[in-house]
Amino acid sequence: MLLRDPQLVHLIRIYPRPRRTGSGATMARQDTPFFLHGFDLGGHFVDPRPLGTGVTGLVLSAVDQRTGQRVAIKKLVMRDAVTVKHAMREVKITRRLHHENVVRVHEVLAPYGRPLPRDPTQLSALYIFQECMETDLARLLEQGPLTTGHATLLFYQLLRGLKFIHSANVLHRDLKPANIFINTDQLLLKIGDFGLARIVDPHYSHKGYLSEGLVTKWYCSPRLLLSPNNYTKAIDMWAAGCILAEMLTGRMLFAGIPPLFQNSAHISNPLSFFSQVMPSYVSHGWKVKKAFSELLPEVDAQAVDFLERILTFNPMDRLTAEAALSHPFLQQYSCPEDEPTSSHPFRIEDELEDSLVTEQSLSNSNSQASSIHWERCVDLCCVLEQKSLAKHNETQERFRHQHVRLNKLHSQVIIRLI
């Protein structure tokens, strides 16, 4: 997978990367130092360069004098209990996601290069030090579409990383070209910027507890727009499909029209599912305007078939990252033995810890020391787990009684028929 492609390297070097922000990028840029107000990094880092702004903070690069390595540095400002919770979540997730196609985090430090305290609510900011990539996909696509070969290789790596992330029970929730980083010399792709990522345990229902309005609208699935507090890993797959179409055509697939209609206007056969959620549109003669083959005439039939299986209206019909990796479109790179999953996935108690931080910081209005740890709130989580288990057992018992009652009714009906 670590291939050297002079054609793509040449493309990057011909077009200098423009100054811009909003990418959350981890790229090295050859321009003047950034204004470092608020970056208290200690004495180990030199030669700062601006990279942009991520979802939750500023990003720059600097050379670590201890290793001689250039790293990307993301600052997370801790303004209140909510930002503390979000910072803890991002740190926790990025520390555990070790994969070739995920931006690696080297360390997380408090201001002045100090270790993190036991009580995160005492921090005013923290710094995430991660590997520094050359460019991002958004900047690459500013020069036009990629060749089918380049798009296929890069998208394979995107799905390979996404398979690992999802196996860890993590939703990225902000997949877009600006958050996908590339080293062109090696044609190596990595997923980054987990500022909006969320832990979702498949053994529990998270309905009503998920934030809305997070995914960038051009990469947001129509089902998410209809039910913004109830979604699954399928939202990342929709965004991935939009990214593939953009790589092949050089333009955003759904842009320039209202979000709900931009996504549903070109999806094949959504009527049966769409009628369940918004029947009035179907009753007024709503129909698909264009098939993907008409919408993307420059894309070959195999890629169109792949997109149709990813960009489905019903998230239950959408390919998972694992299933997508075995599609014929990626056949030349598919290797299940080299597509690892997480050996230590997150569970519901990992997400509960973040909520406990919010509650604890709100209740500790004085300077009393807190016993909250960055990795575990074992006792409190055990209590919550026991409550959750008790509720689960109660539900199972209720279902058992209903089942017994239905069996009795069924027996009575049989007797009467006889």
DRENDO-1510 file (C-alpha; in Angstrom, 1 decimal, always signed):
<recs>
REC; n; res; u; v; w
REC; 1; MET; +0.0; +0.0; +0.0 .
REC; 2; LEU; +3.0; +2.3; +0.5 .
REC; 3; LEU; +3.5; +3.1; -3.1 .
REC; 4; ARG; +5.4; +6.0; -4.6 .
REC; 5; ASP; +3.6; +7.7; -7.4 .
REC; 6; PRO; +5.5; +10.5; -9.2 .
REC; 7; GLN; +2.4; +11.6; -11.1 .
REC; 8; LEU; +0.5; +12.5; -7.9 .
REC; 9; VAL; +3.6; +13.9; -6.2 .
REC; 10; HIS; +4.2; +16.2; -9.2 .
REC; 11; LEU; +0.6; +17.4; -9.1 .
REC; 12; ILE; +1.0; +18.4; -5.4 .
REC; 13; ARG; +4.3; +20.2; -6.1 .
REC; 14; ILE; +3.1; +22.1; -9.1 .
REC; 15; TYR; +0.2; +23.8; -7.2 .
REC; 16; PRO; +1.3; +25.4; -4.0 .
REC; 17; ARG; -1.2; +24.9; -1.1 .
REC; 18; PRO; -3.2; +28.1; -0.6 .
REC; 19; ARG; -3.5; +29.8; +2.8 .
REC; 20; ARG; -6.8; +28.9; +4.4 .
REC; 21; THR; -8.3; +27.7; +7.6 .
REC; 22; GLY; -11.2; +25.5; +8.7 .
REC; 23; SER; -9.6; +22.2; +7.7 .
REC; 24; GLY; -8.5; +21.0; +11.1 .
REC; 25; ALA; -5.4; +19.9; +9.1 .
REC; 26; THR; -2.2; +18.3; +10.2 .
REC; 27; MET; +0.0; +19.4; +7.3 .
REC; 28; ALA; +3.5; +20.9; +7.1 .
REC; 29; ARG; +3.5; +24.2; +5.3 .
REC; 30; GLN; +6.5; +26.3; +4.2 .
REC; 31; ASP; +5.3; +29.8; +5.3 .
REC; 32; THR; +6.0; +32.3; +8.0 .
REC; 33; PRO; +5.4; +31.4; +11.7 .
REC; 34; PHE; +1.9; +31.6; +13.1 .
REC; 35; PHE; +0.9; +34.0; +15.8 .
REC; 36; LEU; +1.3; +31.8; +18.9 .
REC; 37; HIS; -0.8; +33.6; +21.4 .
REC; 38; GLY; -2.1; +31.1; +23.9 .
REC; 39; PHE; +0.2; +28.3; +22.9 .
REC; 40; ASP; +2.1; +27.4; +26.0 .
REC; 41; LEU; +4.3; +24.6; +24.8 .
REC; 42; GLY; +7.3; +24.7; +27.1 .
REC; 43; GLY; +10.8; +24.7; +25.7 .
REC; 44; HIS; +10.8; +21.5; +23.7 .
REC; 45; PHE; +9.2; +22.9; +20.5 .
REC; 46; VAL; +10.7; +25.2; +17.9 .
REC; 47; ASP; +9.9; +26.5; +14.3 .
REC; 48; PRO; +6.2; +26.8; +14.6 .
REC; 49; ARG; +4.1; +26.9; +11.4 .
REC; 50; PRO; +0.3; +27.5; +11.0 .
REC; 51; LEU; -1.9; +24.7; +9.9 .
REC; 52; GLY; -5.4; +26.0; +10.4 .
REC; 53; THR; -8.3; +25.5; +12.8 .
REC; 54; GLY; -10.0; +22.2; +13.7 .
REC; 55; VAL; -13.5; +21.7; +15.0 .
REC; 56; THR; -12.5; +22.2; +18.6 .
REC; 57; GLY; -9.3; +24.3; +18.5 .
REC; 58; LEU; -6.3; +25.8; +16.7 .
REC; 59; VAL; -3.7; +23.6; +14.9 .
REC; 60; LEU; -0.1; +24.3; +14.2 .
REC; 61; SER; +3.1; +22.3; +13.6 .
REC; 62; ALA; +6.4; +22.6; +15.3 .
REC; 63; VAL; +9.7; +20.6; +15.6 .
REC; 64; ASP; +10.1; +18.5; +18.8 .
REC; 65; GLN; +13.7; +19.1; +19.8 .
REC; 66; ARG; +13.8; +15.9; +21.8 .
REC; 67; THR; +13.3; +13.8; +18.6 .
REC; 68; GLY; +13.9; +16.2; +15.8 .
REC; 69; GLN; +10.5; +15.3; +14.4 .
REC; 70; ARG; +7.9; +17.7; +13.2 .
REC; 71; VAL; +4.5; +17.2; +14.8 .
REC; 72; ALA; +1.1; +18.7; +14.5 .
REC; 73; ILE; -0.2; +20.4; +17.7 .
REC; 74; LYS; -3.9; +20.9; +18.4 .
REC; 75; LYS; -5.0; +23.1; +21.3 .
REC; 76; LEU; -8.2; +22.4; +23.1 .
REC; 77; VAL; -9.5; +25.2; +25.2 .
REC; 78; MET; -11.4; +24.1; +28.3 .
REC; 79; ARG; -14.0; +26.9; +28.9 .
REC; 80; ASP; -16.7; +25.0; +30.8 .
REC; 81; ALA; -17.9; +21.5; +31.8 .
REC; 82; VAL; -19.1; +20.7; +28.3 .
REC; 83; THR; -15.7; +21.5; +26.6 .
REC; 84; VAL; -14.0; +19.5; +29.3 .
REC; 85; LYS; -16.2; +16.5; +28.4 .
REC; 86; HIS; -15.6; +16.9; +24.7 .
REC; 87; ALA; -11.8; +17.2; +25.2 .
REC; 88; MET; -11.8; +14.1; +27.4 .
REC; 89; ARG; -13.7; +12.2; +24.8 .
REC; 90; GLU; -11.3; +13.2; +21.9 .
REC; 91; VAL; -8.2; +12.4; +24.0 .
REC; 92; LYS; -9.6; +9.0; +25.0 .
REC; 93; ILE; -10.6; +8.1; +21.5 .
REC; 94; THR; -7.4; +9.2; +19.7 .
REC; 95; ARG; -5.2; +7.5; +22.3 .
REC; 96; ARG; -6.7; +4.1; +21.6 .
REC; 97; LEU; -7.0; +4.2; +17.8 .
REC; 98; HIS; -3.7; +2.8; +16.6 .
REC; 99; HIS; -4.0; +2.0; +12.9 .
REC; 100; GLU; -2.0; +2.7; +9.7 .
REC; 101; ASN; -4.9; +4.8; +8.3 .
REC; 102; VAL; -5.6; +6.8; +11.4 .
REC; 103; VAL; -3.6; +9.9; +12.4 .
REC; 104; ARG; -1.4; +8.8; +15.3 .
REC; 105; VAL; -1.3; +10.7; +18.6 .
REC; 106; HIS; +2.1; +10.9; +20.2 .
REC; 107; GLU; +1.2; +12.5; +23.5 .
REC; 108; VAL; -1.2; +14.8; +25.3 .
REC; 109; LEU; +0.1; +17.5; +27.6 .
REC; 110; ALA; -1.1; +20.3; +29.8 .
REC; 111; PRO; +0.2; +23.8; +29.3 .
REC; 112; TYR; +3.9; +24.4; +29.5 .
REC; 113; GLY; +4.5; +20.7; +28.5 .
REC; 114; ARG; +3.4; +19.4; +31.9 .
REC; 115; PRO; +1.7; +16.0; +32.3 .
REC; 116; LEU; -2.1; +15.9; +32.6 .
REC; 117; PRO; -3.5; +16.3; +36.1 .
REC; 118; ARG; -5.7; +13.7; +37.7 .
REC; 119; ASP; -8.6; +16.2; +37.7 .
REC; 120; PRO; -9.2; +17.5; +34.1 .
REC; 121; THR; -11.6; +20.2; +35.3 .
REC; 122; GLN; -8.5; +22.1; +36.6 .
REC; 123; LEU; -7.2; +22.6; +33.1 .
REC; 124; SER; -7.6; +25.8; +31.1 .
REC; 125; ALA; -6.4; +24.0; +27.9 .
REC; 126; LEU; -4.6; +20.9; +26.7 .
REC; 127; TYR; -2.4; +20.0; +23.7 .
REC; 128; ILE; -2.7; +17.0; +21.5 .
REC; 129; PHE; +0.6; +16.2; +19.7 .
REC; 130; GLN; +0.1; +14.0; +16.6 .
REC; 131; GLU; +1.9; +13.0; +13.4 .
REC; 132; CYS; +2.2; +15.7; +10.8 .
REC; 133; MET; +0.9; +14.9; +7.3 .
REC; 134; GLU; +1.8; +16.6; +4.1 .
REC; 135; THR; -1.6; +17.7; +2.8 .
REC; 136; ASP; -5.3; +16.9; +3.0 .
REC; 137; LEU; -7.7; +15.6; +0.4 .
REC; 138; ALA; -9.6; +18.9; +0.2 .
REC; 139; ARG; -6.5; +20.7; -1.0 .
REC; 140; LEU; -5.7; +17.9; -3.4 .
REC; 141; LEU; -9.2; +18.1; -4.9 .
REC; 142; GLU; -8.9; +21.8; -5.5 .
REC; 143; GLN; -6.7; +20.9; -8.4 .
REC; 144; GLY; -9.4; +18.7; -10.0 .
REC; 145; PRO; -10.6; +15.0; -9.9 .
REC; 146; LEU; -8.2; +12.2; -9.3 .
REC; 147; THR; -7.6; +9.3; -11.7 .
REC; 148; THR; -9.6; +6.2; -11.1 .
REC; 149; GLY; -6.5; +4.4; -9.9 .
REC; 150; HIS; -5.6; +7.1; -7.4 .
REC; 151; ALA; -9.2; +7.4; -6.2 .
REC; 152; THR; -9.5; +3.6; -5.8 .
REC; 153; LEU; -6.3; +3.3; -3.7 .
REC; 154; LEU; -7.1; +6.2; -1.5 .
REC; 155; PHE; -10.7; +5.2; -0.9 .
REC; 156; TYR; -9.5; +1.6; +0.0 .
REC; 157; GLN; -7.4; +3.1; +2.7 .
REC; 158; LEU; -10.2; +5.3; +3.9 .
REC; 159; LEU; -12.5; +2.3; +4.3 .
REC; 160; ARG; -9.7; +0.3; +5.9 .
REC; 161; GLY; -9.3; +3.0; +8.5 .
REC; 162; LEU; -13.1; +3.4; +8.9 .
REC; 163; LYS; -13.5; -0.4; +9.4 .
REC; 164; PHE; -11.1; -0.2; +12.3 .
REC; 165; ILE; -12.7; +3.0; +13.8 .
REC; 166; HIS; -16.2; +1.4; +13.7 .
REC; 167; SER; -14.9; -1.9; +15.2 .
REC; 168; ALA; -13.8; +0.2; +18.1 .
REC; 169; ASN; -17.4; +1.4; +18.5 .
REC; 170; VAL; -16.6; +5.0; +17.5 .
REC; 171; LEU; -18.4; +7.2; +15.0 .
REC; 172; HIS; -16.3; +9.9; +13.4 .
REC; 173; ARG; -19.3; +12.1; +12.6 .
REC; 174; ASP; -17.3; +14.6; +10.6 .
REC; 175; LEU; -15.8; +12.8; +7.6 .
REC; 176; LYS; -15.0; +15.2; +4.8 .
REC; 177; PRO; -12.0; +15.8; +2.5 .
REC; 178; ALA; -10.5; +18.4; +4.9 .
REC; 179; ASN; -10.3; +15.7; +7.6 .
REC; 180; ILE; -8.6; +13.1; +5.4 .
REC; 181; PHE; -4.8; +13.5; +5.3 .
REC; 182; ILE; -2.3; +12.3; +2.7 .
REC; 183; ASN; +1.4; +11.8; +2.3 .
REC; 184; THR; +1.8; +11.9; -1.5 .
REC; 185; ASP; +5.3; +10.4; -1.6 .
REC; 186; GLN; +3.8; +7.1; -0.2 .
REC; 187; LEU; +0.2; +7.6; -1.3 .
REC; 188; LEU; -0.7; +7.1; +2.3 .
REC; 189; LEU; -4.1; +8.2; +3.6 .
REC; 190; LYS; -5.0; +8.7; +7.2 .
REC; 191; ILE; -8.3; +9.8; +8.9 .
REC; 192; GLY; -7.9; +12.6; +11.4 .
REC; 193; ASP; -9.7; +15.3; +13.5 .
REC; 194; PHE; -11.8; +13.4; +16.0 .
REC; 195; GLY; -13.2; +16.5; +17.6 .
REC; 196; LEU; -16.8; +15.4; +16.9 .
REC; 197; ALA; -16.2; +11.6; +17.4 .
REC; 198; ARG; -18.6; +9.7; +19.7 .
REC; 199; ILE; -18.5; +6.3; +21.4 .
REC; 200; VAL; -21.6; +4.2; +20.5 .
REC; 201; ASP; -21.9; +0.8; +22.2 .
REC; 202; PRO; -24.0; -1.5; +19.9 .
REC; 203; HIS; -25.3; -3.3; +23.0 .
REC; 204; TYR; -27.2; -0.2; +24.2 .
REC; 205; SER; -29.7; +2.2; +22.6 .
REC; 206; HIS; -28.3; +5.7; +22.2 .
REC; 207; LYS; -31.6; +7.0; +20.8 .
REC; 208; GLY; -32.2; +10.6; +22.0 .
REC; 209; TYR; -28.7; +10.9; +23.5 .
REC; 210; LEU; -26.8; +11.8; +20.3 .
REC; 211; SER; -26.1; +15.4; +19.3 .
REC; 212; GLU; -27.6; +16.8; +16.2 .
REC; 213; GLY; -26.3; +19.1; +13.5 .
REC; 214; LEU; -22.7; +17.8; +13.6 .
REC; 215; VAL; -21.9; +16.4; +10.1 .
REC; 216; THR; -21.0; +18.9; +7.5 .
REC; 217; LYS; -24.2; +19.3; +5.5 .
REC; 218; TRP; -22.8; +18.3; +2.1 .
REC; 219; TYR; -21.8; +14.9; +3.6 .
REC; 220; CYS; -24.9; +14.5; +5.8 .
REC; 221; SER; -27.2; +11.6; +5.0 .
REC; 222; PRO; -30.9; +12.3; +4.5 .
REC; 223; ARG; -32.0; +9.9; +7.3 .
REC; 224; LEU; -29.8; +11.9; +9.7 .
REC; 225; LEU; -31.7; +15.1; +8.7 .
REC; 226; LEU; -35.0; +13.4; +9.4 .
REC; 227; SER; -33.9; +11.9; +12.7 .
REC; 228; PRO; -31.0; +14.0; +14.0 .
REC; 229; ASN; -30.8; +12.3; +17.4 .
REC; 230; ASN; -30.9; +8.7; +16.2 .
REC; 231; TYR; -28.1; +7.5; +14.0 .
REC; 232; THR; -25.5; +4.7; +13.5 .
REC; 233; LYS; -22.1; +4.1; +11.9 .
REC; 234; ALA; -24.0; +4.3; +8.6 .
REC; 235; ILE; -23.7; +8.1; +8.7 .
REC; 236; ASP; -19.9; +7.8; +8.2 .
REC; 237; MET; -20.4; +5.4; +5.3 .
REC; 238; TRP; -22.7; +8.0; +3.6 .
REC; 239; ALA; -20.0; +10.6; +4.0 .
REC; 240; ALA; -17.5; +8.2; +2.6 .
REC; 241; GLY; -19.6; +7.6; -0.5 .
REC; 242; CYS; -19.9; +11.4; -1.1 .
REC; 243; ILE; -16.1; +11.6; -0.8 .
REC; 244; LEU; -15.5; +8.9; -3.3 .
REC; 245; ALA; -17.8; +10.6; -5.8 .
REC; 246; GLU; -15.9; +13.9; -5.2 .
REC; 247; MET; -12.6; +12.2; -5.8 .
REC; 248; LEU; -13.8; +10.8; -9.1 .
REC; 249; THR; -15.5; +13.9; -10.4 .
REC; 250; GLY; -13.7; +16.8; -8.7 .
REC; 251; ARG; -17.0; +18.3; -7.4 .
REC; 252; MET; -19.2; +17.8; -4.4 .
REC; 253; LEU; -22.0; +15.4; -5.1 .
REC; 254; PHE; -24.7; +17.2; -3.1 .
REC; 255; ALA; -24.2; +20.9; -3.1 .
REC; 256; GLY; -26.3; +24.0; -4.0 .
REC; 257; ILE; -29.8; +22.8; -3.0 .
REC; 258; PRO; -31.5; +22.4; +0.4 .
REC; 259; PRO; -30.0; +19.6; +2.4 .
REC; 260; LEU; -33.0; +17.2; +2.5 .
REC; 261; PHE; -33.7; +17.4; -1.2 .
REC; 262; GLN; -30.0; +17.5; -2.2 .
REC; 263; ASN; -29.5; +14.0; -0.8 .
REC; 264; SER; -32.8; +12.4; -1.8 .
REC; 265; ALA; -33.1; +13.7; -5.3 .
REC; 266; HIS; -30.6; +11.3; -6.8 .
REC; 267; ILE; -31.0; +8.2; -4.7 .
REC; 268; SER; -32.4; +5.2; -6.5 .
REC; 269; ASN; -35.5; +3.5; -5.1 .
REC; 270; PRO; -36.0; +5.3; -1.8 .
REC; 271; LEU; -39.8; +5.5; -2.1 .
REC; 272; SER; -40.8; +2.5; +0.0 .
REC; 273; PHE; -38.7; +3.8; +2.9 .
REC; 274; PHE; -39.3; +7.5; +2.3 .
REC; 275; SER; -43.1; +7.0; +2.3 .
REC; 276; GLN; -42.9; +5.8; +5.9 .
REC; 277; VAL; -41.3; +9.0; +7.1 .
REC; 278; MET; -42.7; +11.6; +4.8 .
REC; 279; PRO; -45.7; +10.2; +3.0 .
REC; 280; SER; -46.9; +13.6; +1.7 .
REC; 281; TYR; -44.0; +13.8; -0.7 .
REC; 282; VAL; -44.7; +10.5; -2.2 .
REC; 283; SER; -48.5; +11.2; -2.5 .
REC; 284; HIS; -47.7; +14.3; -4.5 .
REC; 285; GLY; -45.8; +12.3; -7.1 .
REC; 286; TRP; -42.3; +12.6; -5.7 .
REC; 287; LYS; -39.9; +10.6; -7.8 .
REC; 288; VAL; -36.2; +10.2; -8.5 .
REC; 289; LYS; -34.9; +12.9; -10.8 .
REC; 290; LYS; -31.7; +11.2; -12.1 .
REC; 291; ALA; -30.0; +7.9; -11.7 .
REC; 292; PHE; -26.3; +7.9; -10.6 .
REC; 293; SER; -25.3; +6.7; -14.0 .
REC; 294; GLU; -26.8; +9.9; -15.5 .
REC; 295; LEU; -25.6; +12.1; -12.6 .
REC; 296; LEU; -22.0; +10.8; -13.0 .
REC; 297; PRO; -21.5; +10.1; -16.7 .
REC; 298; GLU; -17.8; +10.2; -16.4 .
REC; 299; VAL; -17.7; +7.4; -13.7 .
REC; 300; ASP; -17.4; +3.8; -14.8 .
REC; 301; ALA; -20.3; +1.3; -14.2 .
REC; 302; GLN; -18.5; -0.6; -11.4 .
REC; 303; ALA; -17.9; +2.6; -9.4 .
REC; 304; VAL; -21.5; +3.7; -10.0 .
REC; 305; ASP; -22.7; +0.3; -8.6 .
REC; 306; PHE; -20.5; +0.8; -5.6 .
REC; 307; LEU; -21.9; +4.3; -5.0 .
REC; 308; GLU; -25.5; +3.1; -5.3 .
REC; 309; ARG; -24.8; +0.5; -2.5 .
REC; 310; ILE; -23.3; +3.1; -0.2 .
REC; 311; LEU; -25.6; +6.1; -0.9 .
REC; 312; THR; -28.8; +4.4; +0.0 .
REC; 313; PHE; -31.7; +6.3; +1.7 .
REC; 314; ASN; -32.3; +3.5; +4.3 .
REC; 315; PRO; -29.1; +3.2; +6.5 .
REC; 316; MET; -30.0; -0.5; +7.1 .
REC; 317; ASP; -29.4; -1.2; +3.4 .
REC; 318; ARG; -26.1; +0.7; +3.3 .
REC; 319; LEU; -22.9; -1.2; +3.0 .
REC; 320; THR; -20.8; -1.3; +6.1 .
REC; 321; ALA; -17.1; -0.5; +5.9 .
REC; 322; GLU; -16.2; -4.2; +6.1 .
REC; 323; ALA; -18.7; -5.2; +3.4 .
REC; 324; ALA; -17.6; -2.3; +1.1 .
REC; 325; LEU; -14.0; -3.5; +1.3 .
REC; 326; SER; -15.0; -6.7; -0.5 .
REC; 327; HIS; -16.9; -4.9; -3.3 .
REC; 328; PRO; -15.4; -5.6; -6.9 .
REC; 329; PHE; -14.5; -1.9; -7.2 .
REC; 330; LEU; -11.8; -2.5; -4.6 .
REC; 331; GLN; -10.9; -6.0; -5.6 .
REC; 332; GLN; -7.3; -5.2; -6.6 .
REC; 333; TYR; -6.5; -4.0; -3.1 .
REC; 334; SER; -8.9; -6.1; -1.0 .
REC; 335; CYS; -7.0; -8.2; +1.6 .
REC; 336; PRO; -9.2; -9.2; +4.6 .
REC; 337; GLU; -6.2; -10.6; +6.5 .
REC; 338; ASP; -4.6; -7.1; +6.4 .
REC; 339; GLU; -7.7; -5.2; +7.4 .
REC; 340; PRO; -7.6; -5.4; +11.2 .
REC; 341; THR; -10.3; -4.5; +13.7 .
REC; 342; SER; -9.9; -3.1; +17.2 .
REC; 343; SER; -8.9; -5.6; +19.9 .
REC; 344; HIS; -10.1; -3.2; +22.6 .
REC; 345; PRO; -13.4; -1.6; +21.5 .
REC; 346; PHE; -15.0; +1.1; +23.6 .
REC; 347; ARG; -18.0; +0.2; +25.8 .
REC; 348; ILE; -20.9; +2.2; +27.3 .
REC; 349; GLU; -19.0; +2.9; +30.5 .
REC; 350; ASP; -16.3; +4.8; +28.5 .
REC; 351; GLU; -19.0; +7.2; +27.3 .
REC; 352; LEU; -20.6; +7.4; +30.8 .
REC; 353; GLU; -17.3; +8.7; +32.2 .
REC; 354; ASP; -17.5; +11.8; +30.0 .
REC; 355; SER; -21.0; +12.5; +31.4 .
REC; 356; LEU; -19.7; +12.1; +34.9 .
REC; 357; VAL; -17.0; +14.7; +34.3 .
REC; 358; THR; -19.7; +17.2; +33.4 .
REC; 359; GLU; -21.8; +16.4; +36.5 .
REC; 360; GLN; -18.7; +16.5; +38.7 .
REC; 361; SER; -17.4; +19.8; +37.4 .
REC; 362; LEU; -20.8; +21.4; +37.7 .
REC; 363; SER; -21.2; +20.2; +41.4 .
REC; 364; ASN; -17.6; +21.3; +42.4 .
REC; 365; SER; -18.0; +25.0; +42.4 .
REC; 366; ASN; -15.3; +25.4; +45.1 .
REC; 367; SER; -11.7; +24.4; +44.8 .
REC; 368; GLN; -12.1; +21.0; +46.4 .
REC; 369; ALA; -10.0; +18.4; +44.7 .
REC; 370; SER; -11.8; +15.9; +42.5 .
REC; 371; SER; -11.2; +12.2; +42.3 .
REC; 372; ILE; -12.0; +12.0; +38.6 .
REC; 373; HIS; -9.4; +10.1; +36.5 .
REC; 374; TRP; -8.8; +10.5; +32.8 .
REC; 375; GLU; -9.1; +6.8; +32.1 .
REC; 376; ARG; -11.7; +5.4; +34.6 .
REC; 377; CYS; -14.4; +6.4; +37.0 .
REC; 378; VAL; -14.7; +2.8; +38.1 .
REC; 379; ASP; -17.1; +3.0; +41.1 .
REC; 380; LEU; -19.6; +5.4; +39.5 .
REC; 381; CYS; -19.5; +3.5; +36.2 .
REC; 382; CYS; -20.2; +0.2; +38.0 .
REC; 383; VAL; -23.2; +1.8; +39.7 .
REC; 384; LEU; -24.5; +3.0; +36.3 .
REC; 385; GLU; -23.8; -0.4; +34.8 .
REC; 386; GLN; -25.8; -2.1; +37.5 .
REC; 387; LYS; -28.7; +0.3; +37.0 .
REC; 388; SER; -28.6; -0.4; +33.3 .
REC; 389; LEU; -28.4; -4.1; +33.8 .
REC; 390; ALA; -31.3; -4.0; +36.3 .
REC; 391; LYS; -33.4; -2.1; +33.7 .
REC; 392; HIS; -32.4; -4.6; +31.0 .
REC; 393; ASN; -33.5; -7.5; +33.3 .
REC; 394; GLU; -36.7; -5.8; +34.1 .
REC; 395; THR; -37.5; -5.4; +30.4 .
REC; 396; GLN; -36.6; -9.0; +29.7 .
REC; 397; GLU; -38.9; -10.1; +32.6 .
REC; 398; ARG; -41.8; -8.0; +31.1 .
REC; 399; PHE; -41.2; -9.6; +27.7 .
REC; 400; ARG; -41.2; -13.1; +29.3 .
REC; 401; HIS; -44.6; -12.4; +30.9 .
REC; 402; GLN; -46.0; -11.1; +27.6 .
REC; 403; HIS; -44.7; -14.2; +25.9 .
REC; 404; VAL; -46.4; -16.5; +28.4 .
REC; 405; ARG; -49.7; -14.6; +28.1 .
REC; 406; LEU; -49.6; -14.8; +24.3 .
REC; 407; ASN; -48.9; -18.6; +24.5 .
REC; 408; LYS; -52.0; -19.0; +26.7 .
REC; 409; LEU; -54.1; -17.0; +24.3 .
REC; 410; HIS; -52.7; -19.1; +21.4 .
REC; 411; SER; -53.6; -22.3; +23.2 .
REC; 412; GLN; -57.1; -21.1; +23.8 .
REC; 413; VAL; -57.6; -20.3; +20.2 .
REC; 414; ILE; -56.3; -23.7; +19.2 .
REC; 415; ILE; -58.7; -25.4; +21.6 .
REC; 416; ARG; -61.6; -23.5; +20.2 .
REC; 417; LEU; -60.7; -24.4; +16.7 .
REC; 418; ILE; -60.5; -28.1; +17.6 .
</recs>
